[in-house]
Amino acid sequence: MRRLHVAVVDEELPFPLTSGKRIRTFQLLSRLATQHRVSVLCHRNPDRDESLAAEEALRHRGIETIVVDRAIPAKSGPGFYARLAGNLLSSLPYSVETHTSTALIQAVRDYAARHSVDVWHCEWTPYTQVLRTALGQRLIQTPWCVMAHNVESQIWRRLAEATENPAKRWYIRQQWRKFQRFERWAYSHAPACIAVSREDAALMRLEFAARTVFVVDNGVDGVYFQPTRDVERHPAQMLFLGSLDWRPNQDAAVILLEEILPKVRAGVSEATAILVGRRPPAWLVAKVRQTPGAAIYPDVADVRPFLARCGFLIVPLRIGGGSRLKILEALASGTPVISTRIGAEGLELAANRDLFIADNHEDLVRCAIHAIRHPDTLAETVESGRPRVLSRYSWDVLADRLNDVWLQTARSPLRRPS
C-alpha cells in the first residue's frame, strides 16, 4: 500500500478527548498515522497547558503538529456579540469567518511550499475556506477532501425553526442562508466529501451537488467502553452527556431541565438528571443549580463512571446533524438509551429494539417514567444494541474506510467542478 503524506487542517488539536469531534479525529488519525505520514495544521487550543499536552499526545502517536499561536475567539462576553454584529456585513457564516485566520492561512501556504502533500484533509467544513484562501487557484489541481461532521446548514435551519425570539430567529436565518451558500461551494468543489451517515451523504449530493461522497461513520472504542459489573445502577438517574458549549446540546439541556425533568419527577419523585460535558456556559450552570433534582459535572476526565451508575442516557435533541457518539459509547458500556428521533439520527440502530425512540417531548417523559419503573425493559435493548454497535462502529473498521478515501483521493484525476 502506498504511504501518503496527508496534511490535516483543523480547528485545534483533538486532545484531551472531551468532545465527540475530538474523539473521532483523534481515534481515526492515531490509527492512520501508523500507515501514513500525518501532519495537523491548526490553531492553538484555548488552554495553553491543554495545548502542550495535546501536542505531546499527538507526537507520541507519530502525528506531526503545526500549531499557530492563535486561539478561536470565545463565544461569550462583549467581544462575542460585537463579532456577531460585525458578521452581518460578511458573506461568510460566523463560524467560517472566525475560524479563518491570517496565521493559519500563512501556515498552510508555507507548508505547501516546503512539502509534497499527497492529500489535504479539511477536518471540519469551515476550514475549506482556509485551504481555499491559502492555495487559491492551486486548489483546483490539489487532491483534497472535506470531513463534514454535520451538514451545518441543516443545524442552523433546525435552530431557526426552534427559536421563538423574532430577532434571534432573523439572525439565525441569515447564518442558515450563508451556510447554504458556503456548503454548496465546499461540497461541489471538493474532489471528495466525507459524511458521518447515509442521511448526510444523501443531503450533500442532492442539495449541494457534492460530486463524490463517502460515508465514514462515527465510532466507539469497544475496549475502553465496557459494561462495569461491580457498580450498582440507579434506575431513576437520567444522564445527559455532551459538549455543553455546542448550541444543539445547550438547547437539549434546557429542554431536559425545564420540560422533561419536572414532569418525570411529578411521576417519580426520586428522579434526577445528571449533566456531564465540557465548557458549560455560566448561565447553564446556574440553571442546573436552580433546578430541583439536577446536577452538573463539567469537564470530567472520564465519563465511564457516570455511564455505569445512571439508569439510562437521555438524548432530548431537537436540533442536530451527523450522529451521536455518546449513544454508541452508552450502548458499548451497557447503558440503555432513550432518545428523540433527531438524537438517534444517522445511526443504524432499530427503534425499540436497540434503544427507545420518542417522537416528542411528552413521549420522552412517558418513556423515561416507564424506564424508571421497569428497568428490565431497558436491559433488553442493551442486549440487542451493544453487539450491533461493537460490530458496526469499531474505530478500526472506520479507520480502514477513511484510509480508502485518502488513497482514492490521492489517485483520482482532478477536474474543474461544473
SULTA-V697328 format. One record per backbone hydrogen bond with DSSP energy under -1.0 kcal/mol. CO is the residue of the C=O (numbers start at 0). NH is the residue of the N-H. If there is no record, write none. Layout:
# SULTA-V697328
co = <CO	CO>
nh = <NH	NH>
This chain:
# SULTA-V697328
co = <3	4	4	5	6	7	8	10	12	15	18	19	20	21	22	23	24	25	26	27	28	30	31	31	36	37	38	39	40	41	46	47	48	49	50	51	52	53	54	55	57	58	63	65	67	67	69	76	77	78	79	80	81	82	84	85	86	92	93	98	100	101	102	103	104	105	106	107	108	109	110	118	119	120	121	123	124	125	126	127	128	129	130	131	134	135	136	137	138	142	144	145	149	150	150	151	152	153	154	155	156	157	164	165	166	167	168	169	170	171	172	173	174	175	176	177	178	179	180	181	182	183	184	185	191	192	193	194	196	197	198	199	200	201	202	203	211	213	220	233	235	236	236	237	238	239	242	245	246	247	248	249	250	251	252	253	254	254	255	259	260	261	263	267	271	272	273	274	275	276	277	280	281	282	283	284	285	287	290	292	294	296	302	303	304	305	308	311	312	314	323	324	325	326	327	328	329	330	335	336	337	338	339	343	346	349	349	349	354	355	359	360	361	362	363	364	365	366	367	368	369	373	374	375	377	378	379	380	381	384	385	386	387	388	392	393	394	395	396	397	398	399	400	401	402	403	404	405	406>
nh = <36	117	118	38	120	40	122	42	14	17	22	23	24	25	26	27	28	29	30	31	32	33	34	35	5	63	7	65	9	67	50	51	52	53	54	55	56	57	58	59	62	61	39	41	43	69	43	80	81	82	83	84	85	86	87	88	89	96	97	100	104	105	106	107	108	109	110	111	112	113	114	6	144	8	146	126	127	128	130	131	132	133	134	135	137	138	139	140	141	119	121	193	151	153	154	155	156	157	158	159	160	161	168	169	170	171	172	173	174	175	176	177	178	179	180	181	182	183	184	185	186	187	188	189	145	213	147	215	200	201	202	203	204	205	206	209	192	194	224	236	271	310	311	273	313	275	245	249	250	251	252	253	254	255	256	257	258	259	260	263	264	265	267	270	237	294	239	296	241	298	243	284	285	286	287	288	289	290	293	272	274	276	306	307	308	309	233	238	337	339	327	328	329	330	331	332	334	333	312	355	314	357	343	346	348	352	353	354	351	338	363	364	365	366	367	368	369	370	371	372	373	376	378	379	381	382	383	384	385	388	389	390	391	392	219	397	398	399	400	401	402	403	404	405	406	407	408	409	410>
